[in-house]
Amino acid sequence: MIRVTFTLPDGEPSGSVSVVGDFNQWDPFAHPLRRRSNRTRSASVTVPPGSTLRFRYLAEGGVWFDDETVPTGDNQDATITV
């Protein structure tokens, strides 16, 4: 199994943020990002090697946004293969 960690700067955007994707059935409550001592927020998932993950972030107030460092797939979701 491979651990994938999703990380954002603390406070950007403000309020709570979750990572949602096909790995958690797009459940906004499954992987909230937690504040860390290094001034970031992160959440981790464990997936089998070779998995392709499609995901987006969901911020407080129902605001969806993408990870600008990850290319989007055909459906506008960020896509990574691990």
N, CA, C and O atoms as a CHARMM CRD file, in Angstrom:
* protein
*
  328
    1    1 MET  N      0.83600  -1.18000   0.00000 PROA 1      0.00000
    2    1 MET  CA     0.00000   0.00000   0.00000 PROA 1      0.00000
    3    1 MET  C      0.88300   1.24700   0.00000 PROA 1      0.00000
    4    1 MET  O      2.00300   1.23100   0.51000 PROA 1      0.00000
    5    2 ILE  N      0.36400   2.31500  -0.57500 PROA 2      0.00000
    6    2 ILE  CA     1.09100   3.58100  -0.67100 PROA 2      0.00000
    7    2 ILE  C      0.28500   4.66300   0.04500 PROA 2      0.00000
    8    2 ILE  O     -0.93000   4.77500  -0.12400 PROA 2      0.00000
    9    3 ARG  N      0.98800   5.44800   0.84300 PROA 3      0.00000
   10    3 ARG  CA     0.35400   6.56200   1.54200 PROA 3      0.00000
   11    3 ARG  C      0.50500   7.82200   0.70100 PROA 3      0.00000
   12    3 ARG  O      1.61100   8.18000   0.29600 PROA 3      0.00000
   13    4 VAL  N     -0.61400   8.49200   0.44000 PROA 4      0.00000
   14    4 VAL  CA    -0.63900   9.73900  -0.31400 PROA 4      0.00000
   15    4 VAL  C     -1.10800  10.83300   0.63800 PROA 4      0.00000
   16    4 VAL  O     -2.15300  10.70800   1.27700 PROA 4      0.00000
   17    5 THR  N     -0.32200  11.91100   0.72500 PROA 5      0.00000
   18    5 THR  CA    -0.66700  13.01100   1.61200 PROA 5      0.00000
   19    5 THR  C     -1.02000  14.24400   0.78200 PROA 5      0.00000
   20    5 THR  O     -0.25900  14.66600  -0.08800 PROA 5      0.00000
   21    6 PHE  N     -2.18200  14.80500   1.06800 PROA 6      0.00000
   22    6 PHE  CA    -2.66300  16.02500   0.42900 PROA 6      0.00000
   23    6 PHE  C     -2.37100  17.17100   1.38500 PROA 6      0.00000
   24    6 PHE  O     -2.75200  17.11500   2.55400 PROA 6      0.00000
   25    7 THR  N     -1.69600  18.21300   0.89800 PROA 7      0.00000
   26    7 THR  CA    -1.24200  19.30300   1.76700 PROA 7      0.00000
   27    7 THR  C     -1.57500  20.65800   1.15600 PROA 7      0.00000
   28    7 THR  O     -1.42100  20.87900  -0.04600 PROA 7      0.00000
   29    8 LEU  N     -2.03600  21.55700   2.02100 PROA 8      0.00000
   30    8 LEU  CA    -2.28800  22.94900   1.64200 PROA 8      0.00000
   31    8 LEU  C     -1.66700  23.85300   2.69500 PROA 8      0.00000
   32    8 LEU  O     -1.48400  23.43200   3.83700 PROA 8      0.00000
   33    9 PRO  N     -1.33700  25.09700   2.32500 PROA 9      0.00000
   34    9 PRO  CA    -0.87800  26.05400   3.33700 PROA 9      0.00000
   35    9 PRO  C     -1.98000  26.29700   4.36400 PROA 9      0.00000
   36    9 PRO  O     -3.16300  26.28800   4.02400 PROA 9      0.00000
   37   10 ASP  N     -1.59700  26.51100   5.60700 PROA 10     0.00000
   38   10 ASP  CA    -2.56700  26.80600   6.65500 PROA 10     0.00000
   39   10 ASP  C     -3.22500  28.15100   6.36900 PROA 10     0.00000
   40   10 ASP  O     -2.53400  29.14900   6.16200 PROA 10     0.00000
   41   11 GLY  N     -4.53900  28.18400   6.35500 PROA 11     0.00000
   42   11 GLY  CA    -5.25900  29.43000   6.16700 PROA 11     0.00000
   43   11 GLY  C     -5.52300  29.83000   4.73300 PROA 11     0.00000
   44   11 GLY  O     -6.11200  30.88600   4.50000 PROA 11     0.00000
   45   12 GLU  N     -5.11600  29.03800   3.76800 PROA 12     0.00000
   46   12 GLU  CA    -5.36300  29.34600   2.35900 PROA 12     0.00000
   47   12 GLU  C     -6.05700  28.17600   1.69100 PROA 12     0.00000
   48   12 GLU  O     -5.39100  27.21500   1.30600 PROA 12     0.00000
   49   13 PRO  N     -7.35300  28.22300   1.54400 PROA 13     0.00000
   50   13 PRO  CA    -8.27800  29.26800   1.95100 PROA 13     0.00000
   51   13 PRO  C     -8.57900  29.17700   3.44200 PROA 13     0.00000
   52   13 PRO  O     -8.25300  28.18900   4.10100 PROA 13     0.00000
   53   14 SER  N     -9.19900  30.21600   3.95000 PROA 14     0.00000
   54   14 SER  CA    -9.53900  30.21400   5.37200 PROA 14     0.00000
   55   14 SER  C    -10.68700  29.23800   5.62100 PROA 14     0.00000
   56   14 SER  O    -11.41900  28.88000   4.69800 PROA 14     0.00000
   57   15 GLY  N    -10.83400  28.81800   6.85800 PROA 15     0.00000
   58   15 GLY  CA   -11.89300  27.88800   7.22300 PROA 15     0.00000
   59   15 GLY  C    -11.50500  26.44400   6.96500 PROA 15     0.00000
   60   15 GLY  O    -10.37500  26.14900   6.57500 PROA 15     0.00000
   61   16 SER  N    -12.44800  25.55700   7.18600 PROA 16     0.00000
   62   16 SER  CA   -12.17100  24.12600   7.03700 PROA 16     0.00000
   63   16 SER  C    -12.12300  23.72600   5.56200 PROA 16     0.00000
   64   16 SER  O    -12.78900  24.31800   4.71300 PROA 16     0.00000
   65   17 VAL  N    -11.30900  22.69700   5.28800 PROA 17     0.00000
   66   17 VAL  CA   -11.14000  22.16600   3.93500 PROA 17     0.00000
   67   17 VAL  C    -11.04800  20.64900   4.03900 PROA 17     0.00000
   68   17 VAL  O    -10.43400  20.12100   4.96600 PROA 17     0.00000
   69   18 SER  N    -11.66200  19.95000   3.08500 PROA 18     0.00000
   70   18 SER  CA   -11.55000  18.49500   2.98900 PROA 18     0.00000
   71   18 SER  C    -11.04000  18.13100   1.60400 PROA 18     0.00000
   72   18 SER  O    -11.26800  18.85700   0.63600 PROA 18     0.00000
   73   19 VAL  N    -10.35100  17.00300   1.51800 PROA 19     0.00000
   74   19 VAL  CA   -10.00100  16.45900   0.21400 PROA 19     0.00000
   75   19 VAL  C    -11.03400  15.36200  -0.06900 PROA 19     0.00000
   76   19 VAL  O    -11.27200  14.47900   0.75500 PROA 19     0.00000
   77   20 VAL  N    -11.63200  15.44500  -1.24500 PROA 20     0.00000
   78   20 VAL  CA   -12.65700  14.48000  -1.62900 PROA 20     0.00000
   79   20 VAL  C    -12.31400  13.92100  -2.99800 PROA 20     0.00000
   80   20 VAL  O    -11.80200  14.62900  -3.86500 PROA 20     0.00000
   81   21 GLY  N    -12.60000  12.64900  -3.17700 PROA 21     0.00000
   82   21 GLY  CA   -12.26700  12.03200  -4.44200 PROA 21     0.00000
   83   21 GLY  C    -12.82000  10.63400  -4.56700 PROA 21     0.00000
   84   21 GLY  O    -13.58500  10.16700  -3.72300 PROA 21     0.00000
   85   22 ASP  N    -12.41900   9.98000  -5.63300 PROA 22     0.00000
   86   22 ASP  CA   -12.91000   8.63200  -5.87200 PROA 22     0.00000
   87   22 ASP  C    -12.42700   7.64200  -4.80800 PROA 22     0.00000
   88   22 ASP  O    -13.03800   6.58800  -4.63100 PROA 22     0.00000
   89   23 PHE  N    -11.34700   7.96100  -4.10500 PROA 23     0.00000
   90   23 PHE  CA   -10.80600   7.08700  -3.06100 PROA 23     0.00000
   91   23 PHE  C    -11.64700   7.10700  -1.78300 PROA 23     0.00000
   92   23 PHE  O    -11.48300   6.23700  -0.92700 PROA 23     0.00000
   93   24 ASN  N    -12.55000   8.09400  -1.64200 PROA 24     0.00000
   94   24 ASN  CA   -13.42700   8.13900  -0.46500 PROA 24     0.00000
   95   24 ASN  C    -14.89000   8.35600  -0.87300 PROA 24     0.00000
   96   24 ASN  O    -15.69100   8.89100  -0.10700 PROA 24     0.00000
   97   25 GLN  N    -15.21600   7.93000  -2.09100 PROA 25     0.00000
   98   25 GLN  CA   -16.56600   8.02800  -2.63900 PROA 25     0.00000
   99   25 GLN  C    -17.09200   9.47100  -2.58200 PROA 25     0.00000
  100   25 GLN  O    -18.28900   9.68700  -2.39300 PROA 25     0.00000
  101   26 TRP  N    -16.20800  10.44200  -2.74400 PROA 26     0.00000
  102   26 TRP  CA   -16.53800  11.86600  -2.77700 PROA 26     0.00000
  103   26 TRP  C    -17.25900  12.31100  -1.50100 PROA 26     0.00000
  104   26 TRP  O    -18.14900  13.16100  -1.53900 PROA 26     0.00000
  105   27 ASP  N    -16.85800  11.72200  -0.38100 PROA 27     0.00000
  106   27 ASP  CA   -17.44700  12.04100   0.92400 PROA 27     0.00000
  107   27 ASP  C    -16.69900  13.22000   1.54600 PROA 27     0.00000
  108   27 ASP  O    -15.52700  13.07400   1.89200 PROA 27     0.00000
  109   28 PRO  N    -17.33500  14.38100   1.70000 PROA 28     0.00000
  110   28 PRO  CA   -16.63600  15.55600   2.24100 PROA 28     0.00000
  111   28 PRO  C    -16.26700  15.44900   3.71600 PROA 28     0.00000
  112   28 PRO  O    -15.52400  16.28600   4.22800 PROA 28     0.00000
  113   29 PHE  N    -16.77100  14.44100   4.39600 PROA 29     0.00000
  114   29 PHE  CA   -16.46600  14.26700   5.82000 PROA 29     0.00000
  115   29 PHE  C    -15.38300  13.21600   6.07400 PROA 29     0.00000
  116   29 PHE  O    -14.92700  13.06400   7.20700 PROA 29     0.00000
  117   30 ALA  N    -14.97100  12.50000   5.04500 PROA 30     0.00000
  118   30 ALA  CA   -14.02700  11.39700   5.21500 PROA 30     0.00000
  119   30 ALA  C    -12.59200  11.84800   5.49600 PROA 30     0.00000
  120   30 ALA  O    -11.90600  11.22000   6.30300 PROA 30     0.00000
  121   31 HSD  N    -12.12400  12.91200   4.85400 PROA 31     0.00000
  122   31 HSD  CA   -10.72600  13.32900   4.97600 PROA 31     0.00000
  123   31 HSD  C    -10.57900  14.84200   5.13200 PROA 31     0.00000
  124   31 HSD  O    -10.11400  15.51800   4.21400 PROA 31     0.00000
  125   32 PRO  N    -10.97500  15.37800   6.29100 PROA 32     0.00000
  126   32 PRO  CA   -10.73000  16.80700   6.52700 PROA 32     0.00000
  127   32 PRO  C     -9.23800  17.06000   6.70800 PROA 32     0.00000
  128   32 PRO  O     -8.53100  16.24900   7.30700 PROA 32     0.00000
  129   33 LEU  N     -8.76900  18.18100   6.19200 PROA 33     0.00000
  130   33 LEU  CA    -7.36800  18.53500   6.38900 PROA 33     0.00000
  131   33 LEU  C     -7.18900  19.05600   7.80600 PROA 33     0.00000
  132   33 LEU  O     -7.96700  19.88800   8.27200 PROA 33     0.00000
  133   34 ARG  N     -6.16000  18.56500   8.49000 PROA 34     0.00000
  134   34 ARG  CA    -5.86500  18.95000   9.87400 PROA 34     0.00000
  135   34 ARG  C     -4.66600  19.89000   9.89600 PROA 34     0.00000
  136   34 ARG  O     -3.71900  19.73800   9.12400 PROA 34     0.00000
  137   35 ARG  N     -4.73100  20.85700  10.79100 PROA 35     0.00000
  138   35 ARG  CA    -3.61800  21.79400  10.94700 PROA 35     0.00000
  139   35 ARG  C     -2.41200  21.07600  11.54100 PROA 35     0.00000
  140   35 ARG  O     -2.54700  20.26200  12.45300 PROA 35     0.00000
  141   36 ARG  N     -1.23400  21.38800  11.01300 PROA 36     0.00000
  142   36 ARG  CA     0.02800  20.80000  11.47200 PROA 36     0.00000
  143   36 ARG  C      0.91700  21.90100  12.05200 PROA 36     0.00000
  144   36 ARG  O      0.69100  23.08700  11.81200 PROA 36     0.00000
  145   37 SER  N      1.91100  21.50000  12.80300 PROA 37     0.00000
  146   37 SER  CA     2.80600  22.47000  13.44900 PROA 37     0.00000
  147   37 SER  C      3.69900  23.20600  12.44800 PROA 37     0.00000
  148   37 SER  O      4.26600  24.24600  12.78300 PROA 37     0.00000
  149   38 ASN  N      3.83200  22.68500  11.22800 PROA 38     0.00000
  150   38 ASN  CA     4.68500  23.32000  10.21800 PROA 38     0.00000
  151   38 ASN  C      3.92600  24.32800   9.34700 PROA 38     0.00000
  152   38 ASN  O      4.38000  24.67800   8.25800 PROA 38     0.00000
  153   39 ARG  N      2.76000  24.79300   9.83900 PROA 39     0.00000
  154   39 ARG  CA     1.95500  25.81400   9.17100 PROA 39     0.00000
  155   39 ARG  C      1.33200  25.32200   7.86500 PROA 39     0.00000
  156   39 ARG  O      1.15800  26.08900   6.91800 PROA 39     0.00000
  157   40 THR  N      1.00200  24.04000   7.83000 PROA 40     0.00000
  158   40 THR  CA     0.25800  23.46800   6.71500 PROA 40     0.00000
  159   40 THR  C     -0.96200  22.75200   7.27200 PROA 40     0.00000
  160   40 THR  O     -1.11800  22.61100   8.48500 PROA 40     0.00000
  161   41 ARG  N     -1.81800  22.30600   6.37500 PROA 41     0.00000
  162   41 ARG  CA    -2.92600  21.41400   6.70500 PROA 41     0.00000
  163   41 ARG  C     -2.79800  20.21800   5.78800 PROA 41     0.00000
  164   41 ARG  O     -2.43300  20.36400   4.62100 PROA 41     0.00000
  165   42 SER  N     -3.09600  19.03400   6.30300 PROA 42     0.00000
  166   42 SER  CA    -2.95100  17.85100   5.46200 PROA 42     0.00000
  167   42 SER  C     -3.90000  16.74000   5.88600 PROA 42     0.00000
  168   42 SER  O     -4.43000  16.72700   6.99700 PROA 42     0.00000
  169   43 ALA  N     -4.09400  15.81100   4.95900 PROA 43     0.00000
  170   43 ALA  CA    -4.82900  14.57300   5.18700 PROA 43     0.00000
  171   43 ALA  C     -4.15800  13.50800   4.33500 PROA 43     0.00000
  172   43 ALA  O     -3.67100  13.79900   3.24300 PROA 43     0.00000
  173   44 SER  N     -4.12900  12.28000   4.82600 PROA 44     0.00000
  174   44 SER  CA    -3.49200  11.18300   4.09500 PROA 44     0.00000
  175   44 SER  C     -4.47900  10.06400   3.81600 PROA 44     0.00000
  176   44 SER  O     -5.41300   9.82400   4.58200 PROA 44     0.00000
  177   45 VAL  N     -4.25000   9.38800   2.70100 PROA 45     0.00000
  178   45 VAL  CA    -5.01500   8.19800   2.35300 PROA 45     0.00000
  179   45 VAL  C     -4.02800   7.10100   1.98700 PROA 45     0.00000
  180   45 VAL  O     -2.89700   7.38300   1.59100 PROA 45     0.00000
  181   46 THR  N     -4.45200   5.86400   2.11900 PROA 46     0.00000
  182   46 THR  CA    -3.62900   4.71900   1.74900 PROA 46     0.00000
  183   46 THR  C     -4.33300   3.97900   0.61800 PROA 46     0.00000
  184   46 THR  O     -5.50200   3.60800   0.72700 PROA 46     0.00000
  185   47 VAL  N     -3.58700   3.77200  -0.47900 PROA 47     0.00000
  186   47 VAL  CA    -4.16000   3.15000  -1.66700 PROA 47     0.00000
  187   47 VAL  C     -3.18800   2.10400  -2.21700 PROA 47     0.00000
  188   47 VAL  O     -1.99600   2.14800  -1.91000 PROA 47     0.00000
  189   48 PRO  N     -3.68400   1.16600  -3.02400 PROA 48     0.00000
  190   48 PRO  CA    -2.78700   0.18500  -3.64400 PROA 48     0.00000
  191   48 PRO  C     -1.86000   0.84400  -4.67200 PROA 48     0.00000
  192   48 PRO  O     -2.24300   1.83200  -5.29900 PROA 48     0.00000
  193   49 PRO  N     -0.64100   0.30600  -4.85100 PROA 49     0.00000
  194   49 PRO  CA     0.26000   0.81400  -5.88600 PROA 49     0.00000
  195   49 PRO  C     -0.42400   0.75400  -7.25500 PROA 49     0.00000
  196   49 PRO  O     -1.17100  -0.17900  -7.55100 PROA 49     0.00000
  197   50 GLY  N     -0.15400   1.76500  -8.07700 PROA 50     0.00000
  198   50 GLY  CA    -0.73400   1.82300  -9.41700 PROA 50     0.00000
  199   50 GLY  C     -2.10100   2.47500  -9.46500 PROA 50     0.00000
  200   50 GLY  O     -2.70400   2.57300 -10.53300 PROA 50     0.00000
  201   51 SER  N     -2.59700   2.92400  -8.31900 PROA 51     0.00000
  202   51 SER  CA    -3.91500   3.56800  -8.28500 PROA 51     0.00000
  203   51 SER  C     -3.87200   4.92000  -8.97600 PROA 51     0.00000
  204   51 SER  O     -2.87400   5.63700  -8.89900 PROA 51     0.00000
  205   52 THR  N     -4.95200   5.25900  -9.64600 PROA 52     0.00000
  206   52 THR  CA    -5.14200   6.60000 -10.19000 PROA 52     0.00000
  207   52 THR  C     -6.20500   7.26700  -9.33900 PROA 52     0.00000
  208   52 THR  O     -7.32000   6.76200  -9.21200 PROA 52     0.00000
  209   53 LEU  N     -5.85600   8.40000  -8.75900 PROA 53     0.00000
  210   53 LEU  CA    -6.75300   9.11000  -7.86200 PROA 53     0.00000
  211   53 LEU  C     -7.28200  10.36900  -8.53100 PROA 53     0.00000
  212   53 LEU  O     -6.51100  11.16200  -9.07200 PROA 53     0.00000
  213   54 ARG  N     -8.58400  10.54900  -8.49400 PROA 54     0.00000
  214   54 ARG  CA    -9.22400  11.78200  -8.95500 PROA 54     0.00000
  215   54 ARG  C     -9.73000  12.48800  -7.70900 PROA 54     0.00000
  216   54 ARG  O    -10.36600  11.87300  -6.85400 PROA 54     0.00000
  217   55 PHE  N     -9.44200  13.79700  -7.60700 PROA 55     0.00000
  218   55 PHE  CA    -9.81400  14.49900  -6.38400 PROA 55     0.00000
  219   55 PHE  C     -9.97100  15.99700  -6.60900 PROA 55     0.00000
  220   55 PHE  O     -9.51300  16.55400  -7.60600 PROA 55     0.00000
  221   56 ARG  N    -10.63500  16.62400  -5.64600 PROA 56     0.00000
  222   56 ARG  CA   -10.74700  18.07500  -5.54500 PROA 56     0.00000
  223   56 ARG  C    -10.77600  18.40600  -4.06600 PROA 56     0.00000
  224   56 ARG  O    -10.91100  17.52100  -3.22000 PROA 56     0.00000
  225   57 TYR  N    -10.64800  19.68200  -3.76400 PROA 57     0.00000
  226   57 TYR  CA   -10.79200  20.14800  -2.38800 PROA 57     0.00000
  227   57 TYR  C    -12.14800  20.81900  -2.23800 PROA 57     0.00000
  228   57 TYR  O    -12.65400  21.44700  -3.16800 PROA 57     0.00000
  229   58 LEU  N    -12.72900  20.67700  -1.04600 PROA 58     0.00000
  230   58 LEU  CA   -13.99600  21.32900  -0.73100 PROA 58     0.00000
  231   58 LEU  C    -13.78700  22.20500   0.49300 PROA 58     0.00000
  232   58 LEU  O    -13.51500  21.70700   1.58500 PROA 58     0.00000
  233   59 ALA  N    -13.91700  23.51200   0.30300 PROA 59     0.00000
  234   59 ALA  CA   -13.70700  24.47400   1.38700 PROA 59     0.00000
  235   59 ALA  C    -15.03800  24.80600   2.04700 PROA 59     0.00000
  236   59 ALA  O    -16.11700  24.51100   1.53200 PROA 59     0.00000
  237   60 GLU  N    -14.91000  25.42600   3.19700 PROA 60     0.00000
  238   60 GLU  CA   -16.07400  25.88200   3.95000 PROA 60     0.00000
  239   60 GLU  C    -16.98100  26.71500   3.05200 PROA 60     0.00000
  240   60 GLU  O    -16.50400  27.50200   2.23500 PROA 60     0.00000
  241   61 GLY  N    -18.28100  26.53900   3.20600 PROA 61     0.00000
  242   61 GLY  CA   -19.23400  27.27600   2.39100 PROA 61     0.00000
  243   61 GLY  C    -19.55100  26.60700   1.06700 PROA 61     0.00000
  244   61 GLY  O    -20.23100  27.19100   0.22400 PROA 61     0.00000
  245   62 GLY  N    -19.05800  25.36400   0.87200 PROA 62     0.00000
  246   62 GLY  CA   -19.34900  24.63600  -0.35600 PROA 62     0.00000
  247   62 GLY  C    -18.53600  25.06300  -1.55800 PROA 62     0.00000
  248   62 GLY  O    -18.96700  24.86400  -2.69400 PROA 62     0.00000
  249   63 VAL  N    -17.36400  25.64900  -1.33600 PROA 63     0.00000
  250   63 VAL  CA   -16.50500  26.12500  -2.42400 PROA 63     0.00000
  251   63 VAL  C    -15.54300  25.01500  -2.84900 PROA 63     0.00000
  252   63 VAL  O    -14.69600  24.59000  -2.06300 PROA 63     0.00000
  253   64 TRP  N    -15.67500  24.54700  -4.09600 PROA 64     0.00000
  254   64 TRP  CA   -14.78600  23.52400  -4.65300 PROA 64     0.00000
  255   64 TRP  C    -13.59000  24.20800  -5.29600 PROA 64     0.00000
  256   64 TRP  O    -13.73100  25.26500  -5.91000 PROA 64     0.00000
  257   65 PHE  N    -12.40600  23.60300  -5.15800 PROA 65     0.00000
  258   65 PHE  CA   -11.24200  24.11200  -5.88300 PROA 65     0.00000
  259   65 PHE  C    -10.25400  22.98100  -6.12900 PROA 65     0.00000
  260   65 PHE  O    -10.30600  21.93300  -5.48400 PROA 65     0.00000
  261   66 ASP  N     -9.35600  23.21700  -7.07400 PROA 66     0.00000
  262   66 ASP  CA    -8.38200  22.20700  -7.49600 PROA 66     0.00000
  263   66 ASP  C     -7.01100  22.50400  -6.93100 PROA 66     0.00000
  264   66 ASP  O     -6.72700  23.62500  -6.50900 PROA 66     0.00000
  265   67 ASP  N     -6.16800  21.49500  -6.92700 PROA 67     0.00000
  266   67 ASP  CA    -4.76100  21.64800  -6.58600 PROA 67     0.00000
  267   67 ASP  C     -4.07200  22.14000  -7.85800 PROA 67     0.00000
  268   67 ASP  O     -3.97900  21.40800  -8.84300 PROA 67     0.00000
  269   68 GLU  N     -3.59900  23.36500  -7.83100 PROA 68     0.00000
  270   68 GLU  CA    -3.01800  23.96700  -9.03200 PROA 68     0.00000
  271   68 GLU  C     -1.72900  23.29300  -9.48200 PROA 68     0.00000
  272   68 GLU  O     -1.27700  23.52700 -10.60300 PROA 68     0.00000
  273   69 THR  N     -1.12700  22.46100  -8.63300 PROA 69     0.00000
  274   69 THR  CA     0.12200  21.78800  -8.99400 PROA 69     0.00000
  275   69 THR  C     -0.11600  20.43900  -9.66800 PROA 69     0.00000
  276   69 THR  O      0.83500  19.77500 -10.08000 PROA 69     0.00000
  277   70 VAL  N     -1.38800  20.02900  -9.78100 PROA 70     0.00000
  278   70 VAL  CA    -1.71900  18.71000 -10.34300 PROA 70     0.00000
  279   70 VAL  C     -2.58500  18.90600 -11.58000 PROA 70     0.00000
  280   70 VAL  O     -3.56500  19.65000 -11.53200 PROA 70     0.00000
  281   71 PRO  N     -2.23700  18.24400 -12.69700 PROA 71     0.00000
  282   71 PRO  CA    -3.05400  18.38500 -13.90800 PROA 71     0.00000
  283   71 PRO  C     -4.46700  17.84800 -13.69100 PROA 71     0.00000
  284   71 PRO  O     -4.67600  16.91700 -12.91300 PROA 71     0.00000
  285   72 THR  N     -5.44000  18.45100 -14.39300 PROA 72     0.00000
  286   72 THR  CA    -6.81100  17.95300 -14.31800 PROA 72     0.00000
  287   72 THR  C     -7.03700  16.91200 -15.39800 PROA 72     0.00000
  288   72 THR  O     -6.41500  16.95600 -16.45900 PROA 72     0.00000
  289   73 GLY  N     -7.93000  15.97900 -15.12000 PROA 73     0.00000
  290   73 GLY  CA    -8.28000  14.94600 -16.08600 PROA 73     0.00000
  291   73 GLY  C     -9.42800  15.39900 -16.97100 PROA 73     0.00000
  292   73 GLY  O     -9.76400  16.58300 -17.01100 PROA 73     0.00000
  293   74 ASP  N    -10.02000  14.46100 -17.67200 PROA 74     0.00000
  294   74 ASP  CA   -11.11100  14.75800 -18.59700 PROA 74     0.00000
  295   74 ASP  C    -12.31900  15.36300 -17.90200 PROA 74     0.00000
  296   74 ASP  O    -13.05000  16.15100 -18.50300 PROA 74     0.00000
  297   75 ASN  N    -12.53800  15.00400 -16.64400 PROA 75     0.00000
  298   75 ASN  CA   -13.72600  15.48000 -15.93300 PROA 75     0.00000
  299   75 ASN  C    -13.45100  16.67100 -15.05000 PROA 75     0.00000
  300   75 ASN  O    -14.23300  16.94000 -14.13900 PROA 75     0.00000
  301   76 GLN  N    -12.38000  17.39200 -15.27800 PROA 76     0.00000
  302   76 GLN  CA   -12.03200  18.59300 -14.52600 PROA 76     0.00000
  303   76 GLN  C    -11.48400  18.30400 -13.13600 PROA 76     0.00000
  304   76 GLN  O    -11.16900  19.24800 -12.41100 PROA 76     0.00000
  305   77 ASP  N    -11.35500  17.05600 -12.73400 PROA 77     0.00000
  306   77 ASP  CA   -10.80000  16.71700 -11.42900 PROA 77     0.00000
  307   77 ASP  C     -9.29500  16.53800 -11.56100 PROA 77     0.00000
  308   77 ASP  O     -8.80300  16.10000 -12.60100 PROA 77     0.00000
  309   78 ALA  N     -8.55900  16.88200 -10.49500 PROA 78     0.00000
  310   78 ALA  CA    -7.12300  16.61800 -10.49100 PROA 78     0.00000
  311   78 ALA  C     -6.92200  15.10100 -10.51300 PROA 78     0.00000
  312   78 ALA  O     -7.68100  14.36700  -9.88100 PROA 78     0.00000
  313   79 THR  N     -5.91600  14.63400 -11.22700 PROA 79     0.00000
  314   79 THR  CA    -5.68800  13.20200 -11.36500 PROA 79     0.00000
  315   79 THR  C     -4.21100  12.90500 -11.13700 PROA 79     0.00000
  316   79 THR  O     -3.33800  13.50500 -11.76500 PROA 79     0.00000
  317   80 ILE  N     -3.94500  11.96100 -10.21900 PROA 80     0.00000
  318   80 ILE  CA    -2.57300  11.49900  -9.98700 PROA 80     0.00000
  319   80 ILE  C     -2.55700   9.98000  -9.99500 PROA 80     0.00000
  320   80 ILE  O     -3.53200   9.33700  -9.60600 PROA 80     0.00000
  321   81 THR  N     -1.45300   9.41400 -10.43600 PROA 81     0.00000
  322   81 THR  CA    -1.25000   7.96800 -10.38700 PROA 81     0.00000
  323   81 THR  C     -0.07000   7.69900  -9.47300 PROA 81     0.00000
  324   81 THR  O      0.99500   8.30200  -9.61000 PROA 81     0.00000
  325   82 VAL  N     -0.27900   6.77000  -8.52400 PROA 82     0.00000
  326   82 VAL  CA     0.77700   6.47500  -7.54900 PROA 82     0.00000
  327   82 VAL  C      1.30400   5.07500  -7.72300 PROA 82     0.00000
  328   82 VAL  O      2.19700   4.65600  -6.98700 PROA 82     0.00000
